[in-house]
């Protein structure tokens, strides 16, 4: 066919239109890839896919979610964080992940209480959560706490010189109370003399180191709250129990005399021997995956006995070289068993639980009536005060205690996903054959094929 000028112009126009349409198609595909994403997980056990429980939690979160990772310029660590968060982003488009180098923002890290490289902070509405463990279970549990629509009421008793969650004095718990509010809790002070009846929506009642004895009627109100299945947190300082002896008897808790003395603090620059250190924790729901050092100034040890009602467990205990000092805390302090002093490890915090009758509707496990009752008794309240809250892991421990008391520790139990297909084991013979094939046989085949094609073309 003879190509004239007109036909040549038509061919050029067709080529131009084809190129233009092809570029438009590529642009549309690029735009769609930015707007919509999809993926296929072909790994064993679906290691790069979210579990059904995690997907259900994300469905409940209608507002934007921001995850900030405080990690150094470490490609391996940041890669692990991205690998963890990307599956969540596939199911929630308004989830934003940002990285912050903690070395460049020390004030911000100190203010937020960031204690480890790779720690995550989650912001959802006015609530925040922190995640230390880079696992789906830890991240989804934190998201579940943020997604809870019901705000839980935390009541601090007041009127007897207790530590206040609303004040900023050194003795008080203002910073801890503010952190609880950021976690989504409703924090209130409650004076039993003015308001004898506790609210029905009280999730946890906190007795924070009273200085003046409670009246018999107030003690009866507290005991009635416990008898009805209420969750209780009791900070008991050294000295008398301020009228709460009957409550201790009901709970089956006895307190050792004196103040805990811990000489091991000198190695850390702590000259006051009444600062008890806790470096090891029993395996309990409160201290699971918890490894930070905690500090307890002027604490008292305690013991539990079988009350016939509660199941008791120890979650805080001192180091072996401690004891409860009953003598004066001045001059040279030595252990004296003749004075009733006991060597460590000494319990500083215990948990008490018992099942309660289930009358919640539809198996509602979040209501107090349809789950087990939880009580925590600690022989110190200073560790959460404004003065000592920033020491070690004191804040994180306090948050863990409240989360456990409000049953926020049992949202989801996602088993770890195994990876059976990440290793390929070959014998030495197989490795030798593969190496021989790639280094000698394959190059010879390619060279021979090329020579054959060259010879055929020379003959044509």
TORKOL-4160 file (C-alpha; in steps of 0.2 Angstrom, whole numbers, padded with zeros to 4 digits, m for minus):
460
<pt num="1" X="0000" Y="0000" Z="0000"/>
<pt num="2" X="0007" Y="0017" Z="m0005"/>
<pt num="3" X="0008" Y="0029" Z="0009"/>
<pt num="4" X="0004" Y="0046" Z="0004"/>
<pt num="5" X="0005" Y="0062" Z="0014"/>
<pt num="6" X="m0013" Y="0062" Z="0020"/>
<pt num="7" X="m0012" Y="0044" Z="0026"/>
<pt num="8" X="0005" Y="0048" Z="0035"/>
<pt num="9" X="m0004" Y="0062" Z="0044"/>
<pt num="10" X="m0018" Y="0050" Z="0050"/>
<pt num="11" X="m0005" Y="0038" Z="0056"/>
<pt num="12" X="0004" Y="0051" Z="0066"/>
<pt num="13" X="m0013" Y="0057" Z="0073"/>
<pt num="14" X="m0018" Y="0039" Z="0078"/>
<pt num="15" X="m0001" Y="0037" Z="0087"/>
<pt num="16" X="m0003" Y="0054" Z="0096"/>
<pt num="17" X="m0021" Y="0049" Z="0102"/>
<pt num="18" X="m0015" Y="0032" Z="0107"/>
<pt num="19" X="0000" Y="0039" Z="0117"/>
<pt num="20" X="m0012" Y="0052" Z="0125"/>
<pt num="21" X="m0025" Y="0039" Z="0130"/>
<pt num="22" X="m0012" Y="0028" Z="0137"/>
<pt num="23" X="m0004" Y="0042" Z="0148"/>
<pt num="24" X="m0022" Y="0046" Z="0154"/>
<pt num="25" X="m0025" Y="0028" Z="0158"/>
<pt num="26" X="m0008" Y="0027" Z="0168"/>
<pt num="27" X="m0013" Y="0043" Z="0177"/>
<pt num="28" X="m0030" Y="0036" Z="0182"/>
<pt num="29" X="m0022" Y="0020" Z="0188"/>
<pt num="30" X="m0010" Y="0030" Z="0198"/>
<pt num="31" X="m0024" Y="0041" Z="0206"/>
<pt num="32" X="m0034" Y="0025" Z="0210"/>
<pt num="33" X="m0019" Y="0017" Z="0218"/>
<pt num="34" X="m0017" Y="0032" Z="0229"/>
<pt num="35" X="m0036" Y="0033" Z="0234"/>
<pt num="36" X="m0039" Y="0014" Z="0236"/>
<pt num="37" X="m0027" Y="0001" Z="0241"/>
<pt num="38" X="m0028" Y="m0018" Z="0241"/>
<pt num="39" X="m0017" Y="m0033" Z="0245"/>
<pt num="40" X="m0016" Y="m0051" Z="0246"/>
<pt num="41" X="m0008" Y="m0060" Z="0261"/>
<pt num="42" X="m0001" Y="m0077" Z="0255"/>
<pt num="43" X="0010" Y="m0080" Z="0271"/>
<pt num="44" X="0007" Y="m0095" Z="0282"/>
<pt num="45" X="m0005" Y="m0090" Z="0296"/>
<pt num="46" X="m0009" Y="m0074" Z="0288"/>
<pt num="47" X="0005" Y="m0065" Z="0297"/>
<pt num="48" X="0002" Y="m0048" Z="0288"/>
<pt num="49" X="m0017" Y="m0048" Z="0290"/>
<pt num="50" X="m0027" Y="m0041" Z="0304"/>
<pt num="51" X="m0037" Y="m0053" Z="0315"/>
<pt num="52" X="m0056" Y="m0052" Z="0315"/>
<pt num="53" X="m0056" Y="m0045" Z="0332"/>
<pt num="54" X="m0044" Y="m0030" Z="0327"/>
<pt num="55" X="m0055" Y="m0026" Z="0312"/>
<pt num="56" X="m0071" Y="m0025" Z="0323"/>
<pt num="57" X="m0062" Y="m0013" Z="0335"/>
<pt num="58" X="m0057" Y="m0002" Z="0320"/>
<pt num="59" X="m0076" Y="m0002" Z="0314"/>
<pt num="60" X="m0080" Y="0006" Z="0331"/>
<pt num="61" X="m0068" Y="0021" Z="0328"/>
<pt num="62" X="m0077" Y="0033" Z="0317"/>
<pt num="63" X="m0065" Y="0048" Z="0321"/>
<pt num="64" X="m0047" Y="0050" Z="0314"/>
<pt num="65" X="m0033" Y="0041" Z="0323"/>
<pt num="66" X="m0015" Y="0047" Z="0325"/>
<pt num="67" X="m0001" Y="0035" Z="0330"/>
<pt num="68" X="0015" Y="0044" Z="0334"/>
<pt num="69" X="0031" Y="0033" Z="0335"/>
<pt num="70" X="0045" Y="0039" Z="0346"/>
<pt num="71" X="0060" Y="0030" Z="0337"/>
<pt num="72" X="0077" Y="0034" Z="0333"/>
<pt num="73" X="0084" Y="0034" Z="0315"/>
<pt num="74" X="0084" Y="0016" Z="0314"/>
<pt num="75" X="0077" Y="0008" Z="0298"/>
<pt num="76" X="0075" Y="m0009" Z="0306"/>
<pt num="77" X="0064" Y="m0003" Z="0321"/>
<pt num="78" X="0055" Y="0010" Z="0310"/>
<pt num="79" X="0052" Y="m0004" Z="0298"/>
<pt num="80" X="0044" Y="m0015" Z="0311"/>
<pt num="81" X="0033" Y="m0001" Z="0317"/>
<pt num="82" X="0027" Y="0002" Z="0299"/>
<pt num="83" X="0024" Y="m0017" Z="0296"/>
<pt num="84" X="0013" Y="m0017" Z="0312"/>
<pt num="85" X="0003" Y="m0001" Z="0307"/>
<pt num="86" X="0000" Y="m0003" Z="0289"/>
<pt num="87" X="m0013" Y="m0017" Z="0290"/>
<pt num="88" X="m0023" Y="m0006" Z="0302"/>
<pt num="89" X="m0021" Y="0008" Z="0289"/>
<pt num="90" X="m0029" Y="m0003" Z="0275"/>
<pt num="91" X="m0045" Y="m0005" Z="0286"/>
<pt num="92" X="m0045" Y="0013" Z="0292"/>
<pt num="93" X="m0040" Y="0027" Z="0279"/>
<pt num="94" X="m0039" Y="0041" Z="0292"/>
<pt num="95" X="m0026" Y="0033" Z="0302"/>
<pt num="96" X="m0010" Y="0043" Z="0302"/>
<pt num="97" X="0007" Y="0037" Z="0307"/>
<pt num="98" X="0021" Y="0049" Z="0311"/>
<pt num="99" X="0039" Y="0046" Z="0317"/>
<pt num="100" X="0047" Y="0057" Z="0330"/>
<pt num="101" X="0066" Y="0056" Z="0334"/>
<pt num="102" X="0066" Y="0057" Z="0353"/>
<pt num="103" X="0084" Y="0065" Z="0353"/>
<pt num="104" X="0077" Y="0080" Z="0344"/>
<pt num="105" X="0062" Y="0083" Z="0355"/>
<pt num="106" X="0068" Y="0079" Z="0373"/>
<pt num="107" X="0055" Y="0091" Z="0382"/>
<pt num="108" X="0041" Y="0082" Z="0373"/>
<pt num="109" X="0047" Y="0065" Z="0377"/>
<pt num="110" X="0049" Y="0070" Z="0395"/>
<pt num="111" X="0032" Y="0078" Z="0396"/>
<pt num="112" X="0024" Y="0062" Z="0389"/>
<pt num="113" X="0034" Y="0050" Z="0399"/>
<pt num="114" X="0041" Y="0041" Z="0385"/>
<pt num="115" X="0053" Y="0028" Z="0392"/>
<pt num="116" X="0059" Y="0017" Z="0378"/>
<pt num="117" X="0064" Y="0017" Z="0360"/>
<pt num="118" X="0050" Y="0013" Z="0348"/>
<pt num="119" X="0036" Y="0018" Z="0360"/>
<pt num="120" X="0019" Y="0022" Z="0352"/>
<pt num="121" X="0007" Y="0036" Z="0358"/>
<pt num="122" X="m0011" Y="0034" Z="0351"/>
<pt num="123" X="m0022" Y="0050" Z="0350"/>
<pt num="124" X="m0041" Y="0048" Z="0347"/>
<pt num="125" X="m0052" Y="0063" Z="0350"/>
<pt num="126" X="m0047" Y="0069" Z="0368"/>
<pt num="127" X="m0040" Y="0052" Z="0373"/>
<pt num="128" X="m0023" Y="0045" Z="0373"/>
<pt num="129" X="m0015" Y="0028" Z="0375"/>
<pt num="130" X="0003" Y="0022" Z="0375"/>
<pt num="131" X="0009" Y="0006" Z="0368"/>
<pt num="132" X="0026" Y="m0002" Z="0373"/>
<pt num="133" X="0025" Y="m0019" Z="0365"/>
<pt num="134" X="0025" Y="m0019" Z="0346"/>
<pt num="135" X="0012" Y="m0033" Z="0343"/>
<pt num="136" X="m0006" Y="m0033" Z="0336"/>
<pt num="137" X="m0012" Y="m0039" Z="0353"/>
<pt num="138" X="m0005" Y="m0024" Z="0362"/>
<pt num="139" X="m0010" Y="m0011" Z="0349"/>
<pt num="140" X="m0028" Y="m0018" Z="0347"/>
<pt num="141" X="m0030" Y="m0018" Z="0366"/>
<pt num="142" X="m0025" Y="0000" Z="0367"/>
<pt num="143" X="m0037" Y="0005" Z="0352"/>
<pt num="144" X="m0051" Y="m0005" Z="0361"/>
<pt num="145" X="m0049" Y="0006" Z="0376"/>
<pt num="146" X="m0049" Y="0022" Z="0366"/>
<pt num="147" X="m0065" Y="0016" Z="0357"/>
<pt num="148" X="m0075" Y="0013" Z="0372"/>
<pt num="149" X="m0090" Y="0025" Z="0372"/>
<pt num="150" X="m0094" Y="0023" Z="0390"/>
<pt num="151" X="m0083" Y="0034" Z="0401"/>
<pt num="152" X="m0079" Y="0025" Z="0418"/>
<pt num="153" X="m0080" Y="0035" Z="0434"/>
<pt num="154" X="m0066" Y="0035" Z="0446"/>
<pt num="155" X="m0070" Y="0041" Z="0463"/>
<pt num="156" X="m0057" Y="0047" Z="0476"/>
<pt num="157" X="m0063" Y="0049" Z="0493"/>
<pt num="158" X="m0059" Y="0066" Z="0501"/>
<pt num="159" X="m0063" Y="0075" Z="0517"/>
<pt num="160" X="m0050" Y="0066" Z="0528"/>
<pt num="161" X="m0034" Y="0073" Z="0521"/>
<pt num="162" X="m0033" Y="0061" Z="0507"/>
<pt num="163" X="m0022" Y="0064" Z="0492"/>
<pt num="164" X="m0032" Y="0073" Z="0479"/>
<pt num="165" X="m0032" Y="0069" Z="0460"/>
<pt num="166" X="m0036" Y="0088" Z="0457"/>
<pt num="167" X="m0023" Y="0097" Z="0466"/>
<pt num="168" X="m0005" Y="0100" Z="0462"/>
<pt num="169" X="0003" Y="0100" Z="0479"/>
<pt num="170" X="0018" Y="0088" Z="0481"/>
<pt num="171" X="0008" Y="0076" Z="0492"/>
<pt num="172" X="m0007" Y="0075" Z="0480"/>
<pt num="173" X="m0011" Y="0065" Z="0464"/>
<pt num="174" X="m0015" Y="0079" Z="0452"/>
<pt num="175" X="m0003" Y="0073" Z="0438"/>
<pt num="176" X="m0010" Y="0056" Z="0439"/>
<pt num="177" X="m0028" Y="0062" Z="0440"/>
<pt num="178" X="m0025" Y="0072" Z="0424"/>
<pt num="179" X="m0017" Y="0057" Z="0415"/>
<pt num="180" X="m0032" Y="0046" Z="0420"/>
<pt num="181" X="m0044" Y="0060" Z="0412"/>
<pt num="182" X="m0033" Y="0059" Z="0396"/>
<pt num="183" X="m0036" Y="0040" Z="0396"/>
<pt num="184" X="m0055" Y="0043" Z="0395"/>
<pt num="185" X="m0059" Y="0041" Z="0414"/>
<pt num="186" X="m0070" Y="0053" Z="0424"/>
<pt num="187" X="m0061" Y="0058" Z="0439"/>
<pt num="188" X="m0071" Y="0065" Z="0454"/>
<pt num="189" X="m0068" Y="0068" Z="0472"/>
<pt num="190" X="m0081" Y="0062" Z="0484"/>
<pt num="191" X="m0085" Y="0067" Z="0502"/>
<pt num="192" X="m0095" Y="0054" Z="0511"/>
<pt num="193" X="m0100" Y="0066" Z="0525"/>
<pt num="194" X="m0108" Y="0077" Z="0512"/>
<pt num="195" X="m0114" Y="0063" Z="0500"/>
<pt num="196" X="m0116" Y="0047" Z="0509"/>
<pt num="197" X="m0122" Y="0037" Z="0494"/>
<pt num="198" X="m0110" Y="0032" Z="0481"/>
<pt num="199" X="m0115" Y="0034" Z="0462"/>
<pt num="200" X="m0121" Y="0018" Z="0454"/>
<pt num="201" X="m0109" Y="0021" Z="0439"/>
<pt num="202" X="m0094" Y="0020" Z="0451"/>
<pt num="203" X="m0081" Y="0009" Z="0442"/>
<pt num="204" X="m0067" Y="0011" Z="0455"/>
<pt num="205" X="m0067" Y="0018" Z="0473"/>
<pt num="206" X="m0050" Y="0025" Z="0478"/>
<pt num="207" X="m0045" Y="0027" Z="0496"/>
<pt num="208" X="m0029" Y="0038" Z="0495"/>
<pt num="209" X="m0019" Y="0039" Z="0511"/>
<pt num="210" X="m0031" Y="0047" Z="0523"/>
<pt num="211" X="m0024" Y="0057" Z="0537"/>
<pt num="212" X="m0039" Y="0058" Z="0548"/>
<pt num="213" X="m0050" Y="0043" Z="0554"/>
<pt num="214" X="m0066" Y="0039" Z="0545"/>
<pt num="215" X="m0082" Y="0040" Z="0554"/>
<pt num="216" X="m0091" Y="0023" Z="0558"/>
<pt num="217" X="m0105" Y="0028" Z="0545"/>
<pt num="218" X="m0092" Y="0031" Z="0532"/>
<pt num="219" X="m0083" Y="0015" Z="0535"/>
<pt num="220" X="m0100" Y="0006" Z="0533"/>
<pt num="221" X="m0103" Y="0014" Z="0517"/>
<pt num="222" X="m0086" Y="0008" Z="0510"/>
<pt num="223" X="m0089" Y="m0009" Z="0516"/>
<pt num="224" X="m0106" Y="m0010" Z="0509"/>
<pt num="225" X="m0099" Y="m0004" Z="0492"/>
<pt num="226" X="m0086" Y="m0019" Z="0493"/>
<pt num="227" X="m0100" Y="m0031" Z="0499"/>
<pt num="228" X="m0110" Y="m0026" Z="0483"/>
<pt num="229" X="m0095" Y="m0031" Z="0472"/>
<pt num="230" X="m0087" Y="m0014" Z="0469"/>
<pt num="231" X="m0069" Y="m0012" Z="0464"/>
<pt num="232" X="m0058" Y="m0004" Z="0476"/>
<pt num="233" X="m0040" Y="0003" Z="0476"/>
<pt num="234" X="m0033" Y="0006" Z="0494"/>
<pt num="235" X="m0017" Y="0016" Z="0497"/>
<pt num="236" X="m0012" Y="0012" Z="0515"/>
<pt num="237" X="0002" Y="0022" Z="0523"/>
<pt num="238" X="0013" Y="0017" Z="0538"/>
<pt num="239" X="0004" Y="0020" Z="0555"/>
<pt num="240" X="m0014" Y="0016" Z="0560"/>
<pt num="241" X="m0028" Y="0012" Z="0548"/>
<pt num="242" X="m0038" Y="0028" Z="0551"/>
<pt num="243" X="m0054" Y="0018" Z="0556"/>
<pt num="244" X="m0052" Y="0005" Z="0542"/>
<pt num="245" X="m0047" Y="m0010" Z="0553"/>
<pt num="246" X="m0064" Y="m0018" Z="0549"/>
<pt num="247" X="m0062" Y="m0016" Z="0530"/>
<pt num="248" X="m0044" Y="m0024" Z="0532"/>
<pt num="249" X="m0052" Y="m0039" Z="0541"/>
<pt num="250" X="m0065" Y="m0041" Z="0528"/>
<pt num="251" X="m0052" Y="m0041" Z="0514"/>
<pt num="252" X="m0041" Y="m0053" Z="0524"/>
<pt num="253" X="m0026" Y="m0041" Z="0524"/>
<pt num="254" X="m0014" Y="m0038" Z="0538"/>
<pt num="255" X="m0001" Y="m0024" Z="0538"/>
<pt num="256" X="0017" Y="m0027" Z="0545"/>
<pt num="257" X="0023" Y="m0014" Z="0558"/>
<pt num="258" X="0036" Y="m0001" Z="0554"/>
<pt num="259" X="0042" Y="0005" Z="0537"/>
<pt num="260" X="0051" Y="m0005" Z="0524"/>
<pt num="261" X="0070" Y="m0002" Z="0523"/>
<pt num="262" X="0079" Y="m0005" Z="0507"/>
<pt num="263" X="0098" Y="m0002" Z="0507"/>
<pt num="264" X="0100" Y="m0007" Z="0489"/>
<pt num="265" X="0095" Y="0011" Z="0484"/>
<pt num="266" X="0112" Y="0017" Z="0488"/>
<pt num="267" X="0119" Y="0009" Z="0472"/>
<pt num="268" X="0107" Y="0020" Z="0462"/>
<pt num="269" X="0112" Y="0036" Z="0472"/>
<pt num="270" X="0097" Y="0035" Z="0484"/>
<pt num="271" X="0103" Y="0039" Z="0501"/>
<pt num="272" X="0087" Y="0037" Z="0510"/>
<pt num="273" X="0085" Y="0019" Z="0515"/>
<pt num="274" X="0066" Y="0020" Z="0517"/>
<pt num="275" X="0064" Y="0021" Z="0498"/>
<pt num="276" X="0059" Y="0003" Z="0493"/>
<pt num="277" X="0064" Y="m0003" Z="0475"/>
<pt num="278" X="0054" Y="m0015" Z="0465"/>
<pt num="279" X="0064" Y="m0023" Z="0450"/>
<pt num="280" X="0056" Y="m0039" Z="0448"/>
<pt num="281" X="0037" Y="m0043" Z="0446"/>
<pt num="282" X="0027" Y="m0059" Z="0447"/>
<pt num="283" X="0018" Y="m0064" Z="0432"/>
<pt num="284" X="0001" Y="m0056" Z="0434"/>
<pt num="285" X="m0011" Y="m0047" Z="0423"/>
<pt num="286" X="m0006" Y="m0030" Z="0430"/>
<pt num="287" X="0013" Y="m0033" Z="0428"/>
<pt num="288" X="0012" Y="m0043" Z="0412"/>
<pt num="289" X="0026" Y="m0037" Z="0400"/>
<pt num="290" X="0031" Y="m0024" Z="0413"/>
<pt num="291" X="0049" Y="m0022" Z="0416"/>
<pt num="292" X="0052" Y="m0004" Z="0423"/>
<pt num="293" X="0060" Y="m0001" Z="0440"/>
<pt num="294" X="0047" Y="0007" Z="0452"/>
<pt num="295" X="0051" Y="0017" Z="0468"/>
<pt num="296" X="0040" Y="0017" Z="0484"/>
<pt num="297" X="0045" Y="0030" Z="0497"/>
<pt num="298" X="0041" Y="0025" Z="0516"/>
<pt num="299" X="0030" Y="0010" Z="0511"/>
<pt num="300" X="0023" Y="m0003" Z="0523"/>
<pt num="301" X="0023" Y="m0021" Z="0520"/>
<pt num="302" X="0007" Y="m0032" Z="0520"/>
<pt num="303" X="0001" Y="m0050" Z="0521"/>
<pt num="304" X="m0015" Y="m0059" Z="0516"/>
<pt num="305" X="m0024" Y="m0072" Z="0525"/>
<pt num="306" X="m0038" Y="m0083" Z="0519"/>
<pt num="307" X="m0054" Y="m0073" Z="0522"/>
<pt num="308" X="m0065" Y="m0086" Z="0514"/>
<pt num="309" X="m0071" Y="m0073" Z="0501"/>
<pt num="310" X="m0057" Y="m0067" Z="0491"/>
<pt num="311" X="m0043" Y="m0075" Z="0481"/>
<pt num="312" X="m0027" Y="m0066" Z="0485"/>
<pt num="313" X="m0011" Y="m0063" Z="0474"/>
<pt num="314" X="0005" Y="m0053" Z="0476"/>
<pt num="315" X="0010" Y="m0042" Z="0462"/>
<pt num="316" X="0023" Y="m0030" Z="0470"/>
<pt num="317" X="0036" Y="m0036" Z="0482"/>
<pt num="318" X="0053" Y="m0029" Z="0488"/>
<pt num="319" X="0070" Y="m0036" Z="0485"/>
<pt num="320" X="0077" Y="m0050" Z="0497"/>
<pt num="321" X="0089" Y="m0038" Z="0506"/>
<pt num="322" X="0074" Y="m0028" Z="0513"/>
<pt num="323" X="0065" Y="m0028" Z="0530"/>
<pt num="324" X="0052" Y="m0019" Z="0540"/>
<pt num="325" X="0061" Y="m0008" Z="0552"/>
<pt num="326" X="0051" Y="m0005" Z="0568"/>
<pt num="327" X="0064" Y="0006" Z="0577"/>
<pt num="328" X="0069" Y="0024" Z="0574"/>
<pt num="329" X="0074" Y="0028" Z="0556"/>
<pt num="330" X="0090" Y="0038" Z="0561"/>
<pt num="331" X="0108" Y="0033" Z="0564"/>
<pt num="332" X="0113" Y="0016" Z="0559"/>
<pt num="333" X="0098" Y="0005" Z="0555"/>
<pt num="334" X="0100" Y="m0014" Z="0556"/>
<pt num="335" X="0089" Y="m0029" Z="0555"/>
<pt num="336" X="0083" Y="m0035" Z="0572"/>
<pt num="337" X="0072" Y="m0050" Z="0571"/>
<pt num="338" X="0069" Y="m0050" Z="0590"/>
<pt num="339" X="0058" Y="m0034" Z="0587"/>
<pt num="340" X="0047" Y="m0043" Z="0575"/>
<pt num="341" X="0056" Y="m0037" Z="0559"/>
<pt num="342" X="0054" Y="m0049" Z="0544"/>
<pt num="343" X="0067" Y="m0051" Z="0530"/>
<pt num="344" X="0062" Y="m0048" Z="0512"/>
<pt num="345" X="0055" Y="m0051" Z="0499"/>
<pt num="346" X="0040" Y="m0042" Z="0507"/>
<pt num="347" X="0024" Y="m0039" Z="0498"/>
<pt num="348" X="0020" Y="m0021" Z="0495"/>
<pt num="349" X="0004" Y="m0024" Z="0484"/>
<pt num="350" X="m0009" Y="m0037" Z="0483"/>
<pt num="351" X="m0024" Y="m0041" Z="0472"/>
<pt num="352" X="m0040" Y="m0048" Z="0479"/>
<pt num="353" X="m0053" Y="m0056" Z="0467"/>
<pt num="354" X="m0070" Y="m0065" Z="0469"/>
<pt num="355" X="m0084" Y="m0070" Z="0457"/>
<pt num="356" X="m0100" Y="m0060" Z="0458"/>
<pt num="357" X="m0117" Y="m0065" Z="0453"/>
<pt num="358" X="m0120" Y="m0062" Z="0434"/>
<pt num="359" X="m0135" Y="m0052" Z="0431"/>
<pt num="360" X="m0129" Y="m0041" Z="0416"/>
<pt num="361" X="m0140" Y="m0041" Z="0400"/>
<pt num="362" X="m0133" Y="m0051" Z="0385"/>
<pt num="363" X="m0118" Y="m0056" Z="0394"/>
<pt num="364" X="m0111" Y="m0039" Z="0396"/>
<pt num="365" X="m0094" Y="m0042" Z="0404"/>
<pt num="366" X="m0090" Y="m0024" Z="0407"/>
<pt num="367" X="m0104" Y="m0021" Z="0420"/>
<pt num="368" X="m0098" Y="m0023" Z="0438"/>
<pt num="369" X="m0112" Y="m0036" Z="0441"/>
<pt num="370" X="m0108" Y="m0048" Z="0428"/>
<pt num="371" X="m0089" Y="m0050" Z="0431"/>
<pt num="372" X="m0077" Y="m0054" Z="0445"/>
<pt num="373" X="m0074" Y="m0041" Z="0458"/>
<pt num="374" X="m0056" Y="m0033" Z="0459"/>
<pt num="375" X="m0048" Y="m0025" Z="0473"/>
<pt num="376" X="m0030" Y="m0019" Z="0475"/>
<pt num="377" X="m0021" Y="m0014" Z="0492"/>
<pt num="378" X="m0004" Y="m0006" Z="0491"/>
<pt num="379" X="0006" Y="m0001" Z="0506"/>
<pt num="380" X="0011" Y="0016" Z="0499"/>
<pt num="381" X="0003" Y="0031" Z="0490"/>
<pt num="382" X="0018" Y="0042" Z="0488"/>
<pt num="383" X="0024" Y="0033" Z="0472"/>
<pt num="384" X="0009" Y="0041" Z="0462"/>
<pt num="385" X="0011" Y="0058" Z="0471"/>
<pt num="386" X="0016" Y="0073" Z="0461"/>
<pt num="387" X="0033" Y="0072" Z="0468"/>
<pt num="388" X="0038" Y="0054" Z="0464"/>
<pt num="389" X="0026" Y="0050" Z="0449"/>
<pt num="390" X="0040" Y="0053" Z="0436"/>
<pt num="391" X="0052" Y="0040" Z="0444"/>
<pt num="392" X="0055" Y="0024" Z="0434"/>
<pt num="393" X="0039" Y="0016" Z="0429"/>
<pt num="394" X="0028" Y="0023" Z="0443"/>
<pt num="395" X="0016" Y="0031" Z="0431"/>
<pt num="396" X="0014" Y="0016" Z="0420"/>
<pt num="397" X="0011" Y="0005" Z="0435"/>
<pt num="398" X="m0002" Y="0016" Z="0441"/>
<pt num="399" X="m0011" Y="0016" Z="0425"/>
<pt num="400" X="m0010" Y="m0003" Z="0424"/>
<pt num="401" X="m0018" Y="m0005" Z="0441"/>
<pt num="402" X="m0033" Y="0006" Z="0436"/>
<pt num="403" X="m0035" Y="m0003" Z="0419"/>
<pt num="404" X="m0035" Y="m0019" Z="0428"/>
<pt num="405" X="m0048" Y="m0013" Z="0441"/>
<pt num="406" X="m0059" Y="m0007" Z="0427"/>
<pt num="407" X="m0058" Y="m0023" Z="0417"/>
<pt num="408" X="m0049" Y="m0015" Z="0403"/>
<pt num="409" X="m0035" Y="m0028" Z="0402"/>
<pt num="410" X="m0046" Y="m0042" Z="0394"/>
<pt num="411" X="m0053" Y="m0034" Z="0379"/>
<pt num="412" X="m0044" Y="m0045" Z="0366"/>
<pt num="413" X="m0033" Y="m0060" Z="0368"/>
<pt num="414" X="m0025" Y="m0062" Z="0350"/>
<pt num="415" X="m0013" Y="m0077" Z="0349"/>
<pt num="416" X="0004" Y="m0073" Z="0342"/>
<pt num="417" X="0005" Y="m0079" Z="0323"/>
<pt num="418" X="0018" Y="m0091" Z="0320"/>
<pt num="419" X="0029" Y="m0091" Z="0304"/>
<pt num="420" X="0033" Y="m0108" Z="0298"/>
<pt num="421" X="0039" Y="m0103" Z="0281"/>
<pt num="422" X="0053" Y="m0090" Z="0285"/>
<pt num="423" X="0067" Y="m0103" Z="0284"/>
<pt num="424" X="0073" Y="m0114" Z="0270"/>
<pt num="425" X="0085" Y="m0128" Z="0276"/>
<pt num="426" X="0095" Y="m0136" Z="0262"/>
<pt num="427" X="0109" Y="m0150" Z="0263"/>
<pt num="428" X="0127" Y="m0146" Z="0258"/>
<pt num="429" X="0124" Y="m0157" Z="0242"/>
<pt num="430" X="0109" Y="m0146" Z="0237"/>
<pt num="431" X="0118" Y="m0130" Z="0240"/>
<pt num="432" X="0133" Y="m0137" Z="0229"/>
<pt num="433" X="0121" Y="m0142" Z="0215"/>
<pt num="434" X="0112" Y="m0125" Z="0215"/>
<pt num="435" X="0129" Y="m0115" Z="0215"/>
<pt num="436" X="0136" Y="m0126" Z="0201"/>
<pt num="437" X="0120" Y="m0123" Z="0191"/>
<pt num="438" X="0119" Y="m0104" Z="0193"/>
<pt num="439" X="0138" Y="m0101" Z="0191"/>
<pt num="440" X="0142" Y="m0114" Z="0177"/>
<pt num="441" X="0128" Y="m0123" Z="0169"/>
<pt num="442" X="0116" Y="m0107" Z="0166"/>
<pt num="443" X="0130" Y="m0096" Z="0159"/>
<pt num="444" X="0135" Y="m0110" Z="0147"/>
<pt num="445" X="0117" Y="m0112" Z="0141"/>
<pt num="446" X="0115" Y="m0093" Z="0138"/>
<pt num="447" X="0132" Y="m0093" Z="0129"/>
<pt num="448" X="0128" Y="m0108" Z="0118"/>
<pt num="449" X="0111" Y="m0101" Z="0114"/>
<pt num="450" X="0118" Y="m0085" Z="0109"/>
<pt num="451" X="0131" Y="m0093" Z="0098"/>
<pt num="452" X="0118" Y="m0104" Z="0090"/>
<pt num="453" X="0107" Y="m0089" Z="0085"/>
<pt num="454" X="0123" Y="m0080" Z="0078"/>
<pt num="455" X="0127" Y="m0095" Z="0067"/>
<pt num="456" X="0110" Y="m0097" Z="0061"/>
<pt num="457" X="0109" Y="m0078" Z="0055"/>
<pt num="458" X="0126" Y="m0080" Z="0047"/>
<pt num="459" X="0120" Y="m0094" Z="0036"/>
<pt num="460" X="0103" Y="m0086" Z="0032"/>
